Structure formats: structure tokens, C-alpha cells
Amino acid sequence: MNQMIPQQWASPCGNQCTHKYAALTQIPWRVFCKKGCGADGDTWEECLEECNEICYKDPVLKDHQWSAYIDRSPGAANYSEECFHACVAGCGYKFDIHPEKVDQVRPNRPLPLPPPPVSKPHPPTVEHRGPSEDVPATSA
């Protein structure tokens, strides 16, 4: 009886991700590359869109940019970009796309806005308006 080695169980796409991201420091990218391999989309374009969804934070609450930080995505903008490129590499392996084309793919997301700066509240300044200013007089 022939004994299978684990490498034979993995998909060819997963194996290519393992080789591309072989270093221990690249384990997260290997995982994201394999997510590209396993993406649900049936086309290259759908696979790329799935990478965008996996790797980029969207605000959870509409119009509240800060809520992006409670999403399931990776984190810092450069981390998201690395995740995206690794995932796209997986899509490239899955759909047999030429590596040069894979390297040219950019995320179709604007960079996330930085969180608003937290500043200490200043005491309100009271301005004295004299009668000489252009404020129309109103009388009841």
C-alpha cells in the first residue's frame, strides 16, 4: 500500500503559496495566499474582489470610519496591502495568471482614513461682541 505524504494532499495552488512564502516570518502571507487559492469566485476578477474583502477594512457602521477597527480584517494599511498581494498571488496560481500581471494588480480601495486625532478639550473662549460689529439688531 502506498503511503501519501502530506504535500500530496495539498492543492497545487496551496503548494505554490507554501513555496512562495516559505519563511516562518511569512506565515500570515502564506495563509492569505491560500485564501486566494480557496476563494469562491469562478473568475480572476471575482477572486480579486474576494481578496479586497478579506484584506481591507470597511467601517462596520456606515459613516463611522473608526468602526473599521472592529472589523475582521488584518489591521494597519501596509498589513492590508501585504495581505492583498499574497491573496492575489493565490488567485494568480488558481487561475494560472502570468506573474507579471499578478504583480501589477492594485487594490481597488482608497487608503483608509487615519483615525481622528484625539485632542484635549480646550476651555471655550468667550468673545465680547461690541455694538460696532455687523450684527443686525433684533427687537421683540
Secondary structure, DSSP 8 states (H G I E B T S, - for coil): -----HHHHS-HHHHHHHHHT-SGGGHHHHHHHHHHHT-S-SSHHHHHHHHHHHHS---SSTT-GGGGGGSSS--SHHHHHHHHHHHHHHHHHHHT--HHHHHH---SS---------------------TTSS------
